[in-house]
Amino acid sequence: MTSRIPRDSRLRLVRPRPLAAAPTAVNQRRPRRPAPRPPEGTPAPAVLARMARSGLADAARVALWADGALGPGRDGAGSDGNGTLSDESAALAAADLGLTVAQVRADWDTARLAGLVEVHGDSARPGWRLRAWDRDDSAVLRGWVALFDAWSLAFPEPGDREPAAVAEVVSAMPQVLSFLQLSAGPVPVEQLLDLLEQRVTELRTERCEIPYGPQPEPVEEPEAANTQDAPLAPLLDWALRALASVGALTYGDGQATLTPLGNWAVWVKLEQICVAAQSPAGNIEVAAEEMLRGCAQLRPNAARAEYRAWLAARPVGSAVTELLDAARGDDALLRGLAFEALRVVGAPAEPDVRSVADEPTLRPYALLWLAEHDGIDPEDAHEVLTRQEATWLWVDTAAAVADHGEAPMLVRHLESALQPTVPQLLDEVRAVGHPRTVQVLVALAAAHPDPALAKAVRRAAFQVHTGG
């Protein structure tokens, strides 16, 4: 038997298409079934948010310290330029907060994975989730889910294990978590190990194929042999400890149990729940952010009709200001929808859109809006963006898909990248410094069916997280 893993390390992408088409992909979803109720006994969202705030309290504390000491215009020491705290900054934080340097670095890493901190070059600033920390339960829960998604980066993996074996266990853990969720109670580790071994065997079988015609006896590669012969118990132990470190489960006495937060998060992923769309009939009277959420699952024509009705009910100036404020938020999907609504506004919005073209978060959207307003064909508007701006927009759109779309949609989003190969895309994505880079790469690695490509993307996510 031969492996399906491609030997061409370039991992070429297929059919590149203009990036301008990417933001519209999120709106092209088929209507979903109504979201089911969570299992009986699941805490209310407010209670879950309190649990998440408690679990992330140390990370939020370091993030707030970074806001005061490392933000633009401050005199404090910054990061070392690759996302990790410099020695000077870590020592300063430890002294200010009464922690050890190791504790500061661990809390900093957690804050980055949860989206509480955004690192830009040699300075750090709070993420939008931190800004909404005390008033928005959904932002808190999304931050915790982002940390949950990145569990494999939150706890050091065994250094004596083959990377391929680690990748197999990471790919198999969703089934283990699903079993824990369905069991609704403690599960012996031996039982989880049996399940993990079965799933890893299935993954290895799926990667193999039987060629047609006479074939020479395959020569097993040493790494593959070591991977298949290596026991999985130490890697299961690592995975359970990593998930326990992010608060998804408790692990001890030879058994594992999902926490209420972990149980809820696994159920959410199993049910593929998105942000609930508000009825179009109630969108006219609400604020811009709520209106955009209500239009998120509408088809483009229906959404534009809602934008027109919402705009007709308020002065243009205040409406444009409200839409731009919504675009500055944490949700990339709302950012794209806000500029779709501004397209409906047209010429009256031009001065305000032009005024935000220097804001890094809004610049690619503003430049595309202005290009189309100036008469450039929407299919060609992406040419006004630099390569870096286009890559930033690709990551931002991928974040919207990861938060609100389905796995196949995220895989298809690869086709909209300008870069001709995956390695080139990963290099430029890492360089662009988008605050959601790690979360996007983790989601893409989990979604992509090609084990080799998923492994490369997961490695890139780890390198971005560690500053490598």
Secondary structure, DSSP 4 states (H G I P E B T S, - for coil): -EE-S-S-TT-B------GGGHHHHTT-PPPPPPPPPPPTTPPPHHHHHHHHHHHTHHHHHHHHHHHHHTSTT--S--B-SSSSBPHHHHHHHHHHHT--HHHHHHHHHHHHHTTSEEEETTEEEE-HHHHTTTT-HHHHHHHHHHHHHTHHHHSPPPTTS-HHHHHHHHHHHHHHHHHHHHHTS-EEHHHHHHHHHHHHHHHHHHTEE--SS--PPP---HHHHHHHHS-SHHHHHHHHHHHHHTTSEEEETTEEEE-HHHHHHHHHHHHT--PPPPPGGGSTTS-HHHHHHHHTTS-HHHHHHHHHHHHHTS-HHHHHHHHHHHHTSS-HHHHHHHHHHHHHH-GGGHHHHHHTTTSTTTHHHHHHHHHHHTT--TTTGGGGS-HHHHHHHHHHHHHHHHHHS-HHHHHHHGGG-SSSBHHHHHHHHHHHT-TTHHHHHHHHHHH-S-HHHHHHHHHHHHHHHHT-
